[in-house]
Amino acid sequence: MFFNKKNKNTDKENASKETSFFEEKINDTFEDKVVKVDDDDIEVLLENEEAVEKKLSGVNSLTKYLEIGKIMFGMIKDIKRGAYTNVPWFTIATIVMSLLYVLNPLDLVPDFIPGIGYLDDLAIFSIGIGWIESDIHKYLDWKIEQANS
């Protein structure tokens, strides 16, 4: 992860310790929420697809994640339709929590704070992607197969 860089001088080491605390806090919060995801959360996510995409595209630091977010929405839709079934519940829950967290304006660092307001959104989204990266690749392979059939 991008938070684990070690620095040699004291000021940077202290900043790294604070970052490690921040990273641990985000991981703990995210893990606690992922295990509580249910079908209602999936419905809320799908109802707010446009708002999530707008938020990801409206912030320069999150723009590069917009396409991944669209892939994740596509995956959830295909799972819900029953077209794509080869996916563990943990992956579904991680997608739902990652995207709903981005949508939520009241998170660890409120979005209205200039400069750092989207830092936690980016961190949660990145952690979620890291946890399910192989499942995203499997889904994309499946989509390519479907398109070639």
DASULPE-V172949 format. One record per backbone hydrogen bond with DSSP energy under -0.5 kcal/mol. NH is the residue of the N-H (numbers start at 0). CO is the residue of the C=O. E is the energy in kcal/mol with one decimal. If there is no record, write none. Layout:
BEGIN
NH_CO_E + NH_CO_E
END
This chain:
BEGIN
3_0_-1.0 + 12_8_-2.1 + 13_9_-2.5 + 14_10_-2.0 + 15_11_-2.2 + 16_12_-2.2 + 17_13_-2.2 + 18_14_-2.4 + 19_15_-2.6 + 20_16_-2.1 + 21_17_-2.4 + 22_18_-3.1 + 23_19_-2.7 + 24_20_-2.5 + 25_21_-2.3 + 26_22_-2.8 + 27_23_-2.8 + 28_24_-2.4 + 29_25_-2.9 + 30_26_-2.8 + 31_27_-2.3 + 32_28_-1.8 + 33_29_-2.6 + 34_30_-1.5 + 35_32_-1.2 + 36_33_-1.5 + 40_37_-0.6 + 41_37_-1.3 + 42_38_-1.9 + 43_39_-2.3 + 44_40_-2.4 + 45_41_-2.6 + 46_42_-2.3 + 47_43_-1.1 + 47_44_-0.8 + 48_45_-1.0 + 51_47_-2.3 + 52_48_-2.6 + 53_49_-2.4 + 54_50_-2.1 + 55_51_-2.6 + 56_52_-2.2 + 57_53_-1.5 + 58_54_-0.6 + 59_57_-0.5 + 61_58_-1.5 + 62_58_-1.2 + 64_61_-1.7 + 65_62_-1.8 + 68_64_-2.6 + 69_65_-2.3 + 70_66_-2.2 + 71_67_-2.4 + 72_68_-2.4 + 73_69_-2.5 + 74_70_-2.3 + 75_71_-2.3 + 76_72_-2.5 + 77_73_-2.6 + 78_74_-2.3 + 79_75_-2.7 + 80_76_-2.2 + 81_77_-0.7 + 81_78_-0.8 + 82_77_-1.7 + 83_77_-1.8 + 84_82_-0.5 + 86_84_-1.8 + 90_87_-0.7 + 91_87_-1.5 + 92_88_-3.0 + 93_89_-2.3 + 94_90_-2.3 + 95_91_-2.6 + 96_92_-2.7 + 97_93_-2.6 + 98_94_-2.4 + 99_95_-2.6 + 100_96_-2.3 + 101_97_-1.6 + 102_98_-1.7 + 103_99_-1.9 + 106_104_-0.9 + 109_107_-0.5 + 110_104_-1.2 + 112_109_-1.7 + 113_111_-0.6 + 115_113_-0.9 + 116_112_-2.1 + 118_115_-1.5 + 119_115_-0.5 + 121_117_-2.5 + 122_118_-2.3 + 123_119_-2.9 + 124_120_-2.6 + 125_121_-2.5 + 126_122_-2.7 + 127_123_-2.7 + 128_124_-2.4 + 129_125_-2.4 + 130_126_-2.1 + 131_127_-1.5 + 132_128_-0.8 + 135_131_-2.1 + 136_132_-2.2 + 137_133_-2.2 + 138_134_-2.2 + 139_135_-2.5 + 140_136_-2.5 + 141_137_-2.3 + 142_138_-2.6 + 143_139_-2.2 + 144_140_-2.3 + 145_141_-2.6 + 146_142_-2.2 + 147_143_-1.9 + 148_144_-0.7 + 148_145_-0.6
END
